[in-house]
């Protein structure tokens, strides 16, 4: 009962989630060194995309949310490139899904609903981040909730808090565009009227 043990510790490191955190930090430093997170390489999505690619699960809520929001904003074709969004091989599936659709669309949304730290881990993998950086069209990341930041979010051209927010970054609001057109029409009419009155004064003088 009164025995004692002594240990000499030569090395100590976290295990479990801590190991993954260390790995993500290592990847983050390597990617930052390559300039993958640089603001200079960020691109603006086109204002009126004709085709929008979506990389996400074919059965999850993300694709349904995106379709619903787009239908109420502005007409655009959605091309789904389905992928597993969690699991030990999900990172490979996500990267392949990005490459599969990238030459068919004007802008790409990479999305997933909420999830645990482990569920979102594939979106930190270098192969996913490299696929985003190498994509020839702008990429909008909508991964997890607003507080979840993955390396894919840092590399994407635009990081959205939710899939619905990603759509708002992708296509304009139809009603807002109509209001702008009415405003421009009114301004054009007033300018033409002013030019006509000015020309009439010149003729009369």
Buried (B, 14 or more C-beta within 10 A) or exposed (E): EEEEEEEEEEEEEEEEEEEBEEEBEEBBEEBEEEEBBEEEEEBEBBEEBEBBBBBBBEEBBBBEBBEEBBEEBBEBEBBBBBBBBBEEEBBBBBBBBBBBBBEEBBBBBBBBBBBEBEBBBBBBBBBBBBBBBEBEBBBBBBBBEEEBBBBBBBBBBBBBBBBBBBBBBBBEEEEEBEEEEEEEEEEEEEEEEEEEEEEEEEEEE
